[in-house]
Amino acid sequence: MVLTGPSVTRRRKYWGWGHEDEGLGPDERESLAGILAAHFSLADLTIREPARPEELDLPAPRLSPPSTLEPLCTTEPYERAAHAYGKSFRDVVRALRGEFPHPPDLVAFPCDEADVAALLDETEALVSGSGDGSRALLLVGFESADHPLDAWLARAVEICRERGGEVEVRAPREGAAGAWRQAFLRGPHVRDALVQLGMIAETFETAVTWDRFEPLHAGVIAAVREAAEDACGAGLVSCRLTHSYPDGTAPYYTVIAPGRPGAELEQWGEIKTAASEAILAHGGTITHHHAVGRDHRPWYDRERPPLFAEALRAAKAALDPAGILNPGVLLDPVR
């Protein structure tokens, strides 16, 4: 977790994404707070700074490593906190609050190494800084290491113009494409800043066949907006298509809403439930390529066929009879 060298000592945030010296600077965070306060008509947004790792109230380790592994292990508070959670919204909120009821007792390290094309809706383009919020944005790119792509790009431009699009041909890191690329890379840092400002910030994805896309998209947007208004008083919802295939597409949604101190996880839960219910109700899958996990388990159980669940349970019983690996994620834990 710590990077060292002749002139640098860096470590990752124990509570959020990236390293401690990365992320939004003071001016950027102040600007973001001003935009959110104006959009949601909030009087003030205060940044919440995380506690220093050594100040965290972590449960004492319950065990010590065997002598043969002791040189590879540590019980240092920073490492225990940094390995306690993932980086989902719920994880970042709990870490910022200093809630670590079950951190690892110790953390082991190996000695060495031996041991885009996307469619953005108007709101997504505005949030990413690649548009002014008045129109949707289609990013088209081709790449190859062994043949020219001029004909491909020319045909794509022709198709876009035939359908009323305004074409801007730029280098990959310039213009709207460059702004989107930079926003994509900085996305996790922006999410961390939103959480520090007390906002609900969540992304979720699905996949659906083309014949069901329009009703699904309308239904999800409506359900999430309604849930955000009910839980938070207001909400901003955007969408982009991250993957497109002959038979369907994968819409990726973002929702941002003002949170109430101490109630962020409950508000997030209401929005997450509404989004997931809308996805299944309109024929989408609970996730596309980002796996399932505990947050999606209730809807995954409803979506997967019973025979597949039985096959997975049998494989789990044969390969992991004690239920040690990821208990309770896709199957109920062994009792």
C-alpha positions as CSV (number, residue, x, y, z in Angstrom):
1,M,0.0,0.0,0.0
2,V,3.0,2.3,0.4
3,L,5.1,3.4,-2.6
4,T,8.7,4.4,-1.7
5,G,11.7,5.5,-3.7
6,P,14.7,7.9,-3.7
7,S,12.4,11.0,-3.6
8,V,8.9,9.8,-2.9
9,T,6.9,8.1,-0.1
10,R,3.3,7.6,-1.0
11,R,0.5,5.5,0.3
12,R,-3.0,4.9,-0.8
13,K,-6.0,6.4,1.0
14,Y,-7.3,4.0,3.6
15,W,-10.9,5.3,3.0
16,G,-11.2,6.1,-0.7
17,W,-9.7,5.9,-4.2
18,G,-6.1,6.5,-5.2
19,H,-3.2,7.9,-3.2
20,E,-3.3,10.5,-0.5
21,D,-1.7,13.2,-2.7
22,E,-4.2,12.6,-5.5
23,G,-7.7,13.7,-6.0
24,L,-9.4,17.1,-6.2
25,G,-7.5,20.1,-4.9
26,P,-9.0,22.7,-2.5
27,D,-10.1,25.0,-5.4
28,E,-11.7,22.1,-7.3
29,R,-13.5,20.9,-4.2
30,E,-14.8,24.4,-3.5
31,S,-15.9,24.7,-7.1
32,L,-17.7,21.4,-7.0
33,A,-19.4,22.3,-3.7
34,G,-20.6,25.6,-5.3
35,I,-22.1,23.8,-8.3
36,L,-23.9,21.2,-6.1
37,A,-25.1,23.8,-3.6
38,A,-26.6,25.9,-6.5
39,H,-28.1,22.9,-8.2
40,F,-29.8,21.5,-5.1
41,S,-30.5,24.9,-3.5
42,L,-28.4,24.0,-0.4
43,A,-27.1,26.7,1.9
44,D,-23.7,25.3,2.5
45,L,-21.7,22.1,2.0
46,T,-18.8,21.3,4.3
47,I,-16.0,19.0,3.4
48,R,-15.5,16.0,5.8
49,E,-11.9,15.2,6.3
50,P,-11.0,11.6,7.3
51,A,-9.4,10.8,10.6
52,R,-5.8,10.0,10.8
53,P,-5.3,6.2,10.7
54,E,-3.6,6.1,14.1
55,E,-6.7,7.9,15.5
56,L,-9.1,5.2,14.4
57,D,-10.8,3.1,17.1
58,L,-10.1,-0.3,15.7
59,P,-10.8,-3.6,17.6
60,A,-7.6,-5.1,18.9
61,P,-6.1,-7.9,16.8
62,R,-7.3,-11.3,18.0
63,L,-4.3,-13.3,16.8
64,S,-0.6,-13.1,16.1
65,P,1.1,-14.5,13.0
66,P,3.2,-17.6,13.3
67,S,6.9,-16.9,13.7
68,T,7.7,-18.0,10.1
69,L,5.2,-15.4,8.7
70,E,5.8,-12.6,11.2
71,P,8.3,-10.7,8.9
72,L,5.6,-10.6,6.2
73,C,2.7,-9.4,8.5
74,T,1.7,-6.2,10.1
75,T,-1.0,-5.0,12.6
76,E,-0.4,-1.4,11.8
77,P,-3.7,0.6,12.0
78,Y,-3.4,2.1,8.5
79,E,-2.9,-1.2,6.8
80,R,-5.8,-2.8,8.7
81,A,-8.1,0.0,7.8
82,A,-6.9,0.2,4.2
83,H,-7.7,-3.5,3.8
84,A,-11.1,-3.5,5.6
85,Y,-13.3,-2.3,2.7
86,G,-13.6,-2.0,-1.0
87,K,-14.3,1.3,-2.7
88,S,-18.1,1.3,-3.2
89,F,-20.2,4.3,-2.0
90,R,-21.2,2.4,1.1
91,D,-17.6,1.5,1.9
92,V,-16.4,5.1,1.5
93,V,-19.1,6.4,3.7
94,R,-18.4,3.9,6.5
95,A,-14.6,4.5,6.3
96,L,-15.1,8.3,6.4
97,R,-17.2,7.8,9.5
98,G,-14.4,5.8,11.0
99,E,-16.7,2.7,11.3
100,F,-14.4,-0.4,11.1
101,P,-16.2,-3.1,13.2
102,H,-14.4,-6.0,11.5
103,P,-11.0,-5.0,10.1
104,P,-8.5,-7.7,9.3
105,D,-6.5,-8.8,12.4
106,L,-3.3,-8.6,10.4
107,V,-2.2,-7.9,6.9
108,A,0.4,-10.0,5.0
109,F,2.6,-8.8,2.1
110,P,4.6,-10.7,-0.4
111,C,8.3,-10.0,-0.5
112,D,8.4,-9.1,-4.2
113,E,6.7,-9.5,-7.5
114,A,7.9,-13.1,-7.8
115,D,6.1,-14.0,-4.6
116,V,-13.5,3.7,-25.6
117,A,-16.5,4.3,-27.4
118,A,-19.4,5.7,-25.2
119,L,-22.8,7.5,-25.7
120,L,-23.4,10.2,-23.0
121,D,-26.8,11.8,-22.4
122,E,-27.0,15.5,-21.8
123,T,-26.6,15.3,-18.0
124,E,-23.7,12.9,-18.2
125,A,-21.9,15.2,-20.7
126,L,-22.5,18.2,-18.4
127,V,-21.3,16.3,-15.3
128,S,-18.1,15.1,-17.1
129,G,-17.3,18.5,-18.4
130,S,-17.4,17.3,-22.0
131,G,-20.7,19.1,-22.9
132,D,-22.9,22.0,-21.8
133,G,-25.9,19.9,-20.9
134,S,-28.0,20.9,-23.9
135,R,-27.3,17.8,-26.1
136,A,-26.2,14.2,-26.0
137,L,-22.6,13.3,-27.0
138,L,-21.4,10.4,-29.0
139,L,-17.7,9.6,-28.8
140,V,-16.4,7.4,-31.7
141,G,-12.9,6.1,-32.0
142,F,-11.0,3.5,-33.9
143,E,-7.5,2.1,-33.3
144,S,-5.2,-0.4,-35.0
145,A,-1.5,-1.1,-34.9
146,D,-1.2,-2.5,-38.4
147,H,-3.6,-0.7,-40.9
148,P,-5.0,2.8,-41.5
149,L,-8.4,3.7,-40.2
150,D,-9.3,6.7,-42.3
151,A,-12.1,4.9,-44.2
152,W,-13.6,3.6,-40.9
153,L,-13.6,7.1,-39.4
154,A,-14.9,8.7,-42.6
155,R,-17.9,6.3,-42.7
156,A,-18.7,6.9,-39.0
157,V,-18.6,10.6,-39.5
158,E,-20.9,10.2,-42.6
159,I,-23.4,8.1,-40.6
160,C,-23.5,10.7,-37.7
161,R,-24.1,13.5,-40.1
162,E,-26.9,11.6,-42.0
163,R,-28.7,11.4,-38.7
164,G,-28.5,15.0,-37.8
165,G,-25.3,15.0,-35.7
166,E,-22.8,17.8,-35.5
167,V,-19.4,16.4,-36.0
168,E,-16.2,17.5,-34.3
169,V,-13.1,15.6,-35.4
170,R,-10.4,15.9,-32.8
171,A,-7.3,14.1,-31.7
172,P,-8.1,11.5,-28.9
173,R,-7.0,13.8,-26.1
174,E,-8.6,17.0,-27.4
175,G,-12.0,18.6,-27.3
176,A,-15.0,16.7,-25.9
177,A,-13.3,13.4,-26.2
178,G,-10.3,14.6,-24.3
179,A,-12.6,16.1,-21.6
180,W,-14.5,12.8,-21.3
181,R,-11.3,10.8,-21.1
182,Q,-9.9,13.0,-18.3
183,A,-13.3,12.9,-16.4
184,F,-13.3,9.1,-16.7
185,L,-9.9,8.8,-15.2
186,R,-10.7,11.3,-12.4
187,G,-14.2,9.8,-11.8
188,P,-13.3,7.9,-8.6
189,H,-11.6,11.0,-7.1
190,V,-14.7,13.0,-7.8
191,R,-16.9,10.4,-6.2
192,D,-14.7,10.6,-3.1
193,A,-15.1,14.4,-3.0
194,L,-18.9,14.1,-3.4
195,V,-19.0,11.7,-0.4
196,Q,-16.9,14.1,1.6
197,L,-19.4,16.8,0.7
198,G,-22.2,14.7,2.1
199,M,-23.7,13.8,-1.3
200,I,-25.2,10.4,-2.3
201,A,-23.1,9.3,-5.3
202,E,-23.8,6.0,-6.9
203,T,-23.3,4.3,-10.3
204,F,-25.1,1.2,-11.6
205,E,-25.2,-0.7,-14.9
206,T,-27.3,-3.2,-16.7
207,A,-27.6,-4.8,-20.1
208,V,-30.7,-5.2,-22.2
209,T,-31.7,-6.2,-25.8
210,W,-32.4,-3.3,-28.1
211,D,-36.2,-4.0,-28.3
212,R,-36.4,-3.4,-24.5
213,F,-33.9,-0.5,-24.2
214,E,-36.2,2.5,-24.6
215,P,-38.9,1.4,-22.0
216,L,-36.1,0.2,-19.6
217,H,-34.3,3.5,-19.9
218,A,-37.4,5.6,-19.4
219,G,-38.5,3.4,-16.5
220,V,-35.1,3.4,-14.7
221,I,-34.7,7.2,-15.1
222,A,-38.2,7.8,-13.7
223,A,-37.8,5.4,-10.8
224,V,-34.4,6.7,-9.7
225,R,-35.5,10.3,-10.0
226,E,-38.6,9.6,-7.9
227,A,-36.6,7.7,-5.3
228,A,-33.9,10.4,-5.1
229,E,-36.6,13.1,-4.6
230,D,-38.4,11.0,-1.9
231,A,-35.2,10.1,-0.1
232,C,-33.1,13.3,-0.6
233,G,-35.5,16.0,-1.9
234,A,-33.8,16.1,-5.3
235,G,-31.5,14.2,-7.5
236,L,-29.5,14.3,-10.7
237,V,-29.6,11.2,-12.9
238,S,-27.5,10.7,-16.1
239,C,-26.7,7.8,-18.4
240,R,-24.2,6.7,-21.0
241,L,-24.0,3.6,-23.1
242,T,-20.7,1.9,-22.4
243,H,-21.1,-1.2,-24.6
244,S,-23.2,-1.7,-27.7
245,Y,-23.7,-5.0,-29.6
246,P,-25.9,-6.1,-32.5
247,D,-28.5,-7.6,-30.1
248,G,-28.4,-5.1,-27.2
249,T,-26.6,-2.5,-25.2
250,A,-25.3,-1.8,-21.7
251,P,-26.5,1.5,-20.2
252,Y,-24.5,2.9,-17.2
253,Y,-26.3,5.3,-14.9
254,T,-25.1,7.8,-12.4
255,V,-27.1,9.5,-9.6
256,I,-26.1,12.3,-7.4
257,A,-28.3,13.6,-4.6
258,P,-27.9,15.6,-1.3
259,G,-27.5,13.4,1.7
260,R,-28.5,13.9,5.3
261,P,-25.7,13.5,7.9
262,G,-25.9,10.1,9.5
263,A,-28.6,8.9,7.0
264,E,-26.6,8.6,3.8
265,L,-26.6,4.8,3.8
266,E,-30.3,4.6,4.3
267,Q,-30.9,7.1,1.5
268,W,-28.5,5.2,-0.8
269,G,-30.4,2.0,0.0
270,E,-33.7,3.5,-1.1
271,I,-32.2,4.7,-4.4
272,K,-30.4,1.5,-5.0
273,T,-33.5,-0.6,-4.4
274,A,-35.6,1.5,-6.7
275,A,-33.0,1.3,-9.5
276,S,-32.6,-2.5,-9.1
277,E,-36.3,-3.1,-9.1
278,A,-36.8,-1.0,-12.2
279,I,-34.0,-2.8,-14.0
280,L,-35.6,-6.2,-13.4
281,A,-39.1,-5.0,-14.1
282,H,-38.1,-3.8,-17.5
283,G,-36.2,-6.9,-18.6
284,G,-32.6,-5.8,-17.8
285,T,-30.0,-7.8,-16.0
286,I,-28.9,-6.8,-12.5
287,T,-25.3,-6.1,-13.8
288,H,-23.4,-6.2,-17.1
289,H,-19.7,-6.9,-16.6
290,H,-18.9,-5.7,-13.1
291,A,-19.9,-8.9,-11.3
292,V,-22.6,-9.2,-8.7
293,G,-21.5,-9.0,-5.0
294,R,-23.5,-8.5,-1.9
295,D,-25.2,-5.3,-2.9
296,H,-26.9,-7.0,-5.9
297,R,-27.5,-10.4,-4.3
298,P,-31.3,-10.0,-3.7
299,W,-32.0,-9.3,-7.4
300,Y,-29.4,-11.8,-8.6
301,D,-31.3,-14.5,-6.7
302,R,-34.5,-13.6,-8.5
303,E,-32.8,-13.4,-11.9
304,R,-30.7,-16.6,-12.0
305,P,-32.5,-19.8,-13.0
306,P,-32.9,-22.3,-10.1
307,L,-30.9,-25.0,-12.0
308,F,-28.0,-22.7,-12.4
309,A,-28.1,-21.9,-8.6
310,E,-28.1,-25.7,-7.9
311,A,-25.1,-26.2,-10.2
312,L,-23.2,-23.4,-8.6
313,R,-24.0,-24.7,-5.1
314,A,-22.7,-28.2,-6.0
315,A,-19.5,-26.8,-7.4
316,K,-19.0,-24.7,-4.3
317,A,-19.6,-27.7,-2.1
318,A,-17.0,-29.7,-4.0
319,L,-14.3,-27.0,-4.2
320,D,-15.0,-25.1,-0.9
321,P,-16.9,-27.4,1.5
322,A,-16.2,-25.3,4.5
323,G,-17.5,-22.1,2.8
324,I,-14.3,-20.2,3.4
325,L,-14.2,-18.2,0.1
326,N,-16.5,-15.2,-0.1
327,P,-19.2,-16.6,2.2
328,G,-22.7,-15.2,1.5
329,V,-21.9,-13.4,-1.7
330,L,-23.5,-15.6,-4.4
331,L,-24.7,-18.4,-2.1
332,D,-25.8,-18.5,1.5
333,P,-22.9,-19.3,3.9
334,V,-22.4,-22.9,5.0
335,R,-23.9,-23.4,8.5
